Amino acid sequence: MKKQTTILLSALILTGFCSPIIQTADTKAAIVRNVDDMVPSGKVLHFGEKFELSDLKEEASIPVKAYAQTGQFLENGYVKLNQRNIWDLQEKKETTVATPSIYTKSNWGGHLEYEALNINLKMTYDDNTKTFTLFDNGNPITEDIVYELYEGSARIHYVLKDTKKELYTYEQKEVLQYRDFPSEETFMIEPLRKIYDAPEPVGYFDAYNMDFEALANWNPFESEDDDDDVDFDSPIIEKYNRKEIDKDHGTEFTVYLEKAKPYTINFKVYLDNKPYFSKKVTGELHGSIPLQDEPKMPDSTVATLNKSKTAMSTINEYVPQLGTTIQTGSVLHSKIFDQNFGKIGAASTINGQPNFLNTGIYGISGESLEDNQVFVNDDNVGRTTTLELYYESNQADETPDTSVTADVTIESNLGKQVVKNVTGKVGEDITVTVPKKDGYVADKTTVIAHVDKDGKITTEEKVTYTKKNTNEEKPNNNNNQTNNPNGNNTDSNLPSHYNGLVGTMKKPVDLYDFNIGQMTKNKQRQLAANSDWKVDQIITLNGVKYYRVATNEWVKDSDVYRYVAQKGIVNTKDVEVTYLSNVEDKIVNNRGLAANTAWKYDRIAYLGANETKYYRVATNEFVKASDVINN
């Protein structure tokens, strides 16, 4: 039986974005290298050489040539005869002798140990020819014996994957070990952080596999177990084939270290809602963020920190499904500053002012300060965190609500339409009546306008006028007309021109065919969920409004929502949380926007039965226009 060496691998399932924990139990077998097998002792007996048994004393040696299974010559070894072997031969008995172990070096200097495929040989002595014969399973052999690898060391090259630069080379000993099953011809690459004197792979993940595909596809909201239950890395296991290993082949391996995204912290300070100070701090994985030079904060004698407006938002690039997480208010302030205050060392205060910058950096990173720096571990890599502090001048008076009266200009296909003397409060959205034009019908009766702080009242909506159809009203129709919210008197079985955009929601939308004043459901086609469509006509039948999205293909207005494709930036107001809604006009419970923060939007949507105006700030997240300020 071969000696067996066992390596125990233990990998901890990760929670969140943490470094892998790899444990190797120290269970390597105690290997006694019998170097005497490589050195002759006693009388040396060669194959075919005549000798007298009486000349043998207590020991003798037979030189043999060891070859790897690849056919490469390894070293010379010596079959040793002890006193018992000699006695057996003198008694004209067959004796069992052990094949020698072979110890050699790889071409780069690593240790390799080989053992013969047949451990025990038989030996006989012929009195007539005065020679000996070695038998392997009954077959006589010459001096050549085939060996297999039993144990050896591997040379590991740690290479930066993106630059192909070699960071470190290491001899990992006693890893090419013999095991009972060929499938166990593997070993675990040693991480750099566990190798004494090895460099830190700053900016790169250590020697373990990063399953980015599985990580990106992980959906924490569909997890049956803990939301953070995701295993996205594992130790690097190298495979080898002992039959293909010799002094020149199969003992060197290359590990490619993945580049990691840095940890980024944005520190922002506002005074009376205006930018006062900002700083961006980054740290590479396995690197550190040094103690920062503390900026001068607003003078505490004239300005007060509003703890309730403290805000922190975090984005983790490796788990995009988590989106942006936001924490606000005095509880967050206490968690970061009050609880961590005094733990930043000598730089706890500057000129009597709290060391907010450094306390904030180390407080939100969750790390402790060591040697005036905080180390960037795996749980923070790829994360961007924004920390915001708001100061308010002690003498600042609250700006009273003011009303503005101004003319409103509405863009239309007939030129600019001006509505005179419209009044509204600064910061609010108001409804403005669309002017009527003789001989024309507008595609909407009102538009939404915003009252700006500079005294202007503006609207992004446009109006399309179409000429009235003189045949639109027919006799004997019992005057059965319904004015739709957009001002079209369309319950006359005739469509009107309408230029706009609509979007579907989370379910496929039925299509309808219009024929002889009636709508019939199209059983062959639907609009996909969460898709956008251009509309060119509108009609109202029996009080139900329809939009045309293709030739004789119509959708109900209750199955879609109207929107305007427009980009811009909105600011949240001075409230602790501004809540979001989804496309169904339902509140999003687990997310919100921090006070006095700016957000990009890509469309203006009118959601719900009342067509409330919203700005879209994410794929399925909308903020109500009345809750924000449009810049």
Secondary structure, DSSP 4 states (H G I P E B T S, - for coil): --------EEEPPPBSS----EEE----------GGGGS--SEE--TT----GGG--S-EEEEEEEEETTS-EEEEEEEEE-HHHHHHHHTT--EEEEPPPEEEE-TTS-EEEEEESS-EEEEEEETTTTEEEEEETTEEE-SEEEEEEEEE-EEEEEEETTT--EEEEEEE-S-S---SSGGG-EEEPPPGGGSTTPPP-TTB--SEEE-HHHHHH--GGG-SS-TTB---EEE-EEE--GGG-BTTBS-EEEEEEPB-PPEEEEEEEEETTEEEEEEEEEE-TTSEEEPPPPPPPPPTTTEEE-GGG-EEEEEETT-GGG-EEEEESHHHHIIIIITTTT-SGGGGEETTEE-HHHHHHHHHHT---BTTEEE--TTTTTEEEEEEEEEEETTPPPPPP-EEEEEEEEEETTS-EEEEEEEEETT-EEEEEPPP-TTEEES-SEEEEEE-TTS-EE---EE-EEEPPTTSS-TTSTT---B-TTS-B-TTS--EEEEEEEEE-SS-EEEEEEETTEEEEEEEEEEPTT-EEEEEEEEEETTEEEEEEETTEEEEGGGEEEEE---EEEEE-SSSEEEEE-TTS-EEEEEEEETT-EEEESEEEEETTTTEEEEEEETTEEEEGGGEEE-
